[in-house]
């Protein structure tokens, strides 16, 4: 079974409505979308619906949608702000709810209707289907009826995934976005875009069948050659991309959620809470502080057979591919992030070392396979939780003459030290200014030439997973986890 909190949507429910793609956005790359247009839209009434999965927390403002000082953004303290500027006064609706789960997809719906005679209903916010009624700051009810705000004003234009405030003041979103609707001229509700699953009670997406208005849009990110494509009928038209390429398209979505690197490891630890070594959709780790830094997956498993790949980017001579129990000390708040799995006796972790090809576990090491320092070969892990074994590969050659399909026989396998515990997979780097990237199948910045998938057609990998092994995503977890 998957070892994850199920309070939020993790894409594990079959909805009958599948979302195939998302867009990965990265602050460090100055990524965003802009739409210039002529003629005002409706500046009193609109609805915005989007699905997001965060990869960075607490360091900056993260903008989702903005125009003329009016927009929707996540603040540095991780709450959601709806900001409305009428040319003179700014009104706010700030949630008390915090958005700190980097393993989950959130559905956010915001409706503005300044024509409503009830002041408290002029802004409505829903998170995962639940209307927000508890605010830390709430000044929107003091707006005048029929007041007009920036979104919809032609002179301001639409900015998606960023707000160009100028230089260091730019506000950009870090994470994945999917299934985004902006309906200009109509006040809708969350139930127009989602519903509660009758079996699990989890909020899930459904198809929106209404119009968007001539100044509205629908971004579904399904066309890698045009990731700014407006898929609405009669909407505003395609967006212009800033520093976004086809490589930024992902298959990590609200209906099939993939593992990524766990940013909460760093933001919950006081040593690292001002620096996040994870970028590129939390799939790239860069050495930026003392000692080892380990990327751990957002999903842990207790059963099934799972596959992931990784690749050196900035040639680390010292790197580790690892599997480890979910309760290992270095991934806990206040724990020893300056470690790798297997460094400490009793931590239950196992690591394959790039420098000499040895296996490290229980504070000791033993000869195992080929060294892989300073090379860009695609490395891989096959984790067999059903039989308590793990295999490591270099350039599609399973080390120690391993055969991941050998089951309980475990040809060339390494036995897990604590097989009854939920396990994660990860990657660690040591030397300054070195980096590496993992690939759980939903997104990777690594170069992929063959685009292989698992037997269910999930994931995009350099090599096909061994028979019986699967990408670590929610649809596979529902079947095999």
Secondary structure, DSSP 8 states (H G I E B T S, - for coil): -EE---SSB-S-S--S-----EEEE-GGGT-EEEE--SS---SSEEEEEEEEEE---SSS-EEEEEETTEEEEE-TTSEEEEEEE-SS-EEEEEEEEE---TTSBEEEEEEEETT-SSGGGSEEEEETTEE---EEEE-GGGS-TT---STT-TTT-EEESEE--SGGG-EE--EEEEEEEEEET----GGGTEEE-TTT--EEE----S---TT-EEE----TT-TT---SSSSS---EEES--GGGEE--BTTB-B--B-THHHHTSTTTTT---EETTTTEEE--SSS-EEEEBS-EESSSEEEEEEEEEE--SSEEEEEEETT-GGGSTTS--S--TTSSTTS--EEEETTT--EEETTEEE--S---TT----EEEEEETTTTEEEEEETTEEGGG--GGGGGG-TT-EE-TTTTS-EEEEEEE-STT-EEEEE-SS--SS--SS-B--TTS---BSS---TT-EESBHHHHHHH-
